[in-house]
Amino acid sequence: MFVPAHQQLSQQDEKAAYDFHQNSPDDAGYRNFLNRLSVPLAERLEAKSQGLDFGCGPGPTLSVMLEEQGHQVALYDLYYANNPEVLTGQYDFITSTEVIEHLSQPWIELQRLWGLLKPGGYLGLMTKQTTTHAAFANWHYKNDPTHISFFANKTFDYLGQQWGSVPEFIGADVIIFRK
């Protein structure tokens, strides 16, 4: 499910909304939230892996957490780390936490990320997922005006079929693919 283009925020309004985010590596609660992806991902990574945090936001934290474990992480964010050169590299892992629901063309971006992974690499996503159309009507997550794309387990199963990878669902909002 998605919000039609004519109902989406302008880039200026979207960035203004993101500027209110107060995420920081010093915030223990935020680190705990990100552990839902970082812990299972780190269990799969070889030592000193090279990664990309796609959509790192104004206060990159997941990258710091993974670097503390000995990995190297490049940053990309349309508004806060617009380094297009990192989108030409090859990575052992790519993370995208609470990002894909903000993408107007998620298929294109996810295909790009998949193409940046080395064979055997991991794509770790974090996003809340829809369950039923009836539940969607009362779902708080859809009320954020920057959330424009919504996914279900079936969406990730479909992606896995396209990529030849079985998605691993961890908890309610973490999905890990292996290339």
VEXFI-649123 format. One record per residue (C-alpha): residue number from 0; residue in one letter; chain; x, y, z. Coordinates in steps of 0.5 Angstrom, whole numbers, plus 2048, in hexadecimal, padded with zeros to 3 digits. Example, Ala and Ser with C-alpha at 12.3 -4.5 7.8 and 13.67 -1.06 7.14 Angstrom:
REM VEXFI-649123
k:0	r:a	c:A	east:819	north:7F7	up:810
k:1	r:s	c:A	east:81B	north:7FE	up:80E
END
This chain:
REM VEXFI-649123
k:0	r:m	c:A	east:800	north:800	up:800
k:1	r:f	c:A	east:802	north:807	up:7FF
k:2	r:v	c:A	east:800	north:80E	up:7FF
k:3	r:p	c:A	east:7FF	north:811	up:7F8
k:4	r:a	c:A	east:805	north:816	up:7F6
k:5	r:h	c:A	east:800	north:81C	up:7F6
k:6	r:q	c:A	east:7FF	north:81B	up:7FD
k:7	r:q	c:A	east:806	north:81A	up:7FF
k:8	r:l	c:A	east:80A	north:820	up:803
k:9	r:s	c:A	east:80F	north:824	up:7FF
k:10	r:q	c:A	east:816	north:823	up:800
k:11	r:q	c:A	east:816	north:829	up:804
k:12	r:d	c:A	east:811	north:827	up:808
k:13	r:e	c:A	east:813	north:820	up:809
k:14	r:k	c:A	east:81A	north:823	up:80B
k:15	r:a	c:A	east:817	north:828	up:810
k:16	r:a	c:A	east:813	north:822	up:813
k:17	r:y	c:A	east:81A	north:81E	up:814
k:18	r:d	c:A	east:81D	north:824	up:817
k:19	r:f	c:A	east:819	north:822	up:81D
k:20	r:h	c:A	east:81C	north:81C	up:81E
k:21	r:q	c:A	east:821	north:81B	up:824
k:22	r:n	c:A	east:824	north:815	up:823
k:23	r:s	c:A	east:82B	north:814	up:826
k:24	r:p	c:A	east:830	north:80F	up:828
k:25	r:d	c:A	east:830	north:812	up:82F
k:26	r:d	c:A	east:829	north:810	up:82F
k:27	r:a	c:A	east:828	north:809	up:833
k:28	r:g	c:A	east:821	north:808	up:831
k:29	r:y	c:A	east:823	north:809	up:82A
k:30	r:r	c:A	east:828	north:804	up:82A
k:31	r:n	c:A	east:824	north:7FF	up:82D
k:32	r:f	c:A	east:81F	north:800	up:827
k:33	r:l	c:A	east:824	north:7FF	up:822
k:34	r:n	c:A	east:827	north:7F9	up:826
k:35	r:r	c:A	east:821	north:7F5	up:823
k:36	r:l	c:A	east:825	north:7F6	up:81C
k:37	r:s	c:A	east:82C	north:7F6	up:81E
k:38	r:v	c:A	east:82C	north:7F0	up:823
k:39	r:p	c:A	east:829	north:7EB	up:81E
k:40	r:l	c:A	east:82D	north:7EE	up:818
k:41	r:a	c:A	east:834	north:7EE	up:81C
k:42	r:e	c:A	east:833	north:7E7	up:81E
k:43	r:r	c:A	east:833	north:7E6	up:816
k:44	r:l	c:A	east:839	north:7EA	up:814
k:45	r:e	c:A	east:840	north:7E8	up:814
k:46	r:a	c:A	east:845	north:7ED	up:817
k:47	r:k	c:A	east:847	north:7F3	up:814
k:48	r:s	c:A	east:841	north:7F3	up:80F
k:49	r:q	c:A	east:840	north:7F9	up:80B
k:50	r:g	c:A	east:839	north:7FC	up:80B
k:51	r:l	c:A	east:835	north:802	up:809
k:52	r:d	c:A	east:82F	north:805	up:80D
k:53	r:f	c:A	east:82A	north:807	up:808
k:54	r:g	c:A	east:826	north:80D	up:80B
k:55	r:c	c:A	east:82A	north:80E	up:811
k:56	r:g	c:A	east:826	north:814	up:813
k:57	r:p	c:A	east:829	north:81B	up:817
k:58	r:g	c:A	east:82C	north:817	up:81C
k:59	r:p	c:A	east:82F	north:810	up:81A
k:60	r:t	c:A	east:82F	north:80B	up:81F
k:61	r:l	c:A	east:82F	north:804	up:81C
k:62	r:s	c:A	east:835	north:806	up:819
k:63	r:v	c:A	east:838	north:808	up:81F
k:64	r:m	c:A	east:836	north:801	up:822
k:65	r:l	c:A	east:838	north:7FD	up:81D
k:66	r:e	c:A	east:83F	north:801	up:81D
k:67	r:e	c:A	east:840	north:7FF	up:824
k:68	r:q	c:A	east:840	north:7F8	up:822
k:69	r:g	c:A	east:845	north:7F9	up:81D
k:70	r:h	c:A	east:842	north:7FA	up:817
k:71	r:q	c:A	east:842	north:7FF	up:812
k:72	r:v	c:A	east:83C	north:803	up:810
k:73	r:a	c:A	east:83B	north:808	up:80A
k:74	r:l	c:A	east:835	north:80D	up:80B
k:75	r:y	c:A	east:830	north:80F	up:806
k:76	r:d	c:A	east:82A	north:814	up:807
k:77	r:l	c:A	east:826	north:818	up:802
k:78	r:y	c:A	east:826	north:81E	up:807
k:79	r:y	c:A	east:82C	north:81D	up:80C
k:80	r:a	c:A	east:831	north:819	up:809
k:81	r:n	c:A	east:830	north:81A	up:801
k:82	r:n	c:A	east:836	north:816	up:7FF
k:83	r:p	c:A	east:834	north:813	up:7F8
k:84	r:e	c:A	east:83B	north:810	up:7F8
k:85	r:v	c:A	east:83A	north:80B	up:7FD
k:86	r:l	c:A	east:834	north:808	up:7F9
k:87	r:t	c:A	east:839	north:805	up:7F4
k:88	r:g	c:A	east:83D	north:801	up:7F9
k:89	r:q	c:A	east:83C	north:7FA	up:7FB
k:90	r:y	c:A	east:83A	north:7F8	up:802
k:91	r:d	c:A	east:83A	north:7F2	up:806
k:92	r:f	c:A	east:834	north:7F5	up:809
k:93	r:i	c:A	east:82F	north:7FA	up:809
k:94	r:t	c:A	east:82A	north:7FD	up:80E
k:95	r:s	c:A	east:824	north:801	up:80D
k:96	r:t	c:A	east:820	north:802	up:813
k:97	r:e	c:A	east:819	north:806	up:813
k:98	r:v	c:A	east:81B	north:808	up:80C
k:99	r:i	c:A	east:817	north:804	up:807
k:100	r:e	c:A	east:810	north:807	up:809
k:101	r:h	c:A	east:813	north:80E	up:807
k:102	r:l	c:A	east:815	north:80C	up:800
k:103	r:s	c:A	east:810	north:80E	up:7FA
k:104	r:q	c:A	east:814	north:808	up:7F6
k:105	r:p	c:A	east:816	north:803	up:7FB
k:106	r:w	c:A	east:816	north:7FE	up:7F5
k:107	r:i	c:A	east:81C	north:802	up:7F1
k:108	r:e	c:A	east:81F	north:803	up:7F8
k:109	r:l	c:A	east:81F	north:7FC	up:7FB
k:110	r:q	c:A	east:822	north:7FA	up:7F4
k:111	r:r	c:A	east:827	north:7FF	up:7F4
k:112	r:l	c:A	east:829	north:7FC	up:7FB
k:113	r:w	c:A	east:829	north:7F5	up:7F9
k:114	r:g	c:A	east:82E	north:7F6	up:7F4
k:115	r:l	c:A	east:833	north:7FA	up:7F8
k:116	r:l	c:A	east:833	north:7F3	up:7FD
k:117	r:k	c:A	east:839	north:7EE	up:7FC
k:118	r:p	c:A	east:837	north:7E7	up:7FB
k:119	r:g	c:A	east:835	north:7E4	up:802
k:120	r:g	c:A	east:834	north:7EB	up:804
k:121	r:y	c:A	east:82E	north:7ED	up:809
k:122	r:l	c:A	east:829	north:7F3	up:808
k:123	r:g	c:A	east:825	north:7F4	up:80E
k:124	r:l	c:A	east:81F	north:7F8	up:80E
k:125	r:m	c:A	east:81B	north:7FB	up:814
k:126	r:t	c:A	east:814	north:7FD	up:813
k:127	r:k	c:A	east:80D	north:7FC	up:816
k:128	r:q	c:A	east:809	north:7F8	up:811
k:129	r:t	c:A	east:801	north:7F8	up:810
k:130	r:t	c:A	east:7FD	north:7F2	up:812
k:131	r:t	c:A	east:7F6	north:7F3	up:80F
k:132	r:h	c:A	east:7F2	north:7F8	up:80B
k:133	r:a	c:A	east:7EE	north:7F9	up:811
k:134	r:a	c:A	east:7F3	north:7FA	up:816
k:135	r:f	c:A	east:7F7	north:7FF	up:811
k:136	r:a	c:A	east:7F1	north:803	up:812
k:137	r:n	c:A	east:7F2	north:804	up:819
k:138	r:w	c:A	east:7FA	north:804	up:819
k:139	r:h	c:A	east:7FE	north:809	up:81C
k:140	r:y	c:A	east:804	north:808	up:817
k:141	r:k	c:A	east:800	north:80B	up:811
k:142	r:n	c:A	east:7FE	north:811	up:815
k:143	r:d	c:A	east:806	north:814	up:814
k:144	r:p	c:A	east:805	north:818	up:80E
k:145	r:t	c:A	east:80D	north:816	up:80C
k:146	r:h	c:A	east:80A	north:80F	up:80C
k:147	r:i	c:A	east:808	north:80E	up:805
k:148	r:s	c:A	east:80A	north:806	up:803
k:149	r:f	c:A	east:807	north:800	up:807
k:150	r:f	c:A	east:809	north:7F9	up:807
k:151	r:a	c:A	east:807	north:7F2	up:809
k:152	r:n	c:A	east:80A	north:7EC	up:80A
k:153	r:k	c:A	east:808	north:7EA	up:803
k:154	r:t	c:A	east:80C	north:7F0	up:800
k:155	r:f	c:A	east:812	north:7ED	up:803
k:156	r:d	c:A	east:811	north:7E6	up:801
k:157	r:y	c:A	east:810	north:7E9	up:7FA
k:158	r:l	c:A	east:816	north:7ED	up:7FA
k:159	r:g	c:A	east:81A	north:7E6	up:7FD
k:160	r:q	c:A	east:817	north:7E3	up:7F7
k:161	r:q	c:A	east:819	north:7E8	up:7F2
k:162	r:w	c:A	east:820	north:7E8	up:7F5
k:163	r:g	c:A	east:821	north:7E0	up:7F7
k:164	r:s	c:A	east:821	north:7E1	up:7FE
k:165	r:v	c:A	east:81D	north:7DF	up:804
k:166	r:p	c:A	east:81B	north:7E5	up:808
k:167	r:e	c:A	east:81C	north:7E4	up:810
k:168	r:f	c:A	east:817	north:7E7	up:814
k:169	r:i	c:A	east:81A	north:7E9	up:81B
k:170	r:g	c:A	east:814	north:7EC	up:81F
k:171	r:a	c:A	east:80F	north:7F0	up:81D
k:172	r:d	c:A	east:813	north:7F5	up:819
k:173	r:v	c:A	east:81A	north:7F2	up:817
k:174	r:i	c:A	east:81B	north:7EF	up:810
k:175	r:i	c:A	east:822	north:7EC	up:80E
k:176	r:f	c:A	east:824	north:7EA	up:807
k:177	r:r	c:A	east:82A	north:7E6	up:805
k:178	r:k	c:A	east:82D	north:7E7	up:7FE
END
